[in-house]
Amino acid sequence: MKTETIKLIVKPNSTVSGVYGIYMNRIKIKLAAVPEKGKANKELIKFISGKTGIPKKNIKIIAGEKSIYKEISIKSDKDLNLTSRLVSS
């Protein structure tokens, strides 16, 4: 099992969820979920799982739980460059 760490900028409360390129060496993601009671964080994990095909249980927020600057850890059997998969899909 390999672990990859990805740095993100997450903007909750957007009209549509999606990936909006790279800014300051972080992947910029907009989420439709509101930033209260962990809803945006749950939506983020669900969104990344859908984009990468990796189960939600293998995706963890390891830094920035209450910040727009987040770091996530993704465990996977496959050797894949998740950053390029998120940005290109």
N, C-alpha and C positions, 0 to 999 in steps of 0.2 A: 504494500500500500504506500503510495507516494503522497506527500503533502505539498500543496502549493499555496503560497500566500499572495493575495492580491490586494492592492491598495485602491480604494474607491473614494469618489466624492458622490454623495447621495443627496438628491434634492427631492424630498417628499412633497406631497400635496400638489403634484403636477397634474395636468389634464390627462396625459397618457404615459404609461410606463415604457421606458426604452433606454437604449445605450446611446449616448451622445458624444462619442469620441474620447480622446484622452486630453486631460488638462492637468498641468503640474505633476506629470508622471503618475497620475491616477486615472482610472477609468471613471468617466462621468455617467452616472445613472440617474434618471428621473423616475420617480414612482408615483402612482396615482393615490397610494395610501396616505392617510393622515399620520403625523408624527406623535401619536399619543398611545399610551399603554402598550408600547412595543409593536403596534400594528405595522408601521413602516419597516421595522426590522424583519418581521415575519414575511412581509410581502417581498422584501429584498431576497431572502433565502429562497422563497418560492420562485421568484423571477429568475434567479441565477440557475436554479435547478432545472427550470424549463428550457433555458438557453443552452445549457451544457449537457443535459441528460444525466447529470449526477444526482443521486438521491439526496433529498433535503437533510437527512440525518448525517450526511458527510460534509455539510457546509456549516461553518460556525463563524460568528462574528467574534474576533479575538481582541479588537480594539475599536473604540469610538462608538460604543453602544448608544450614547446620547449626543453624538456629534455628527456633522455631515461628513467628516473625514473618518472613514472606516477602514479596517483591515479585516479581511475574511480569510479563513483557512479552509481549503478544500482537499479532502482525501479522495484518492482515486486509484484504481488498479491500473488504469491506462496511463501511458506517458503522453500527455497532451499539453500543449501550450494554451492554457485556459484564457490568458489575456487576449491572445489573437482570436480565439474562438468567440469570446464575448464581443469584441469590437467588430469583427467581420460579419457576424450573423445578424 
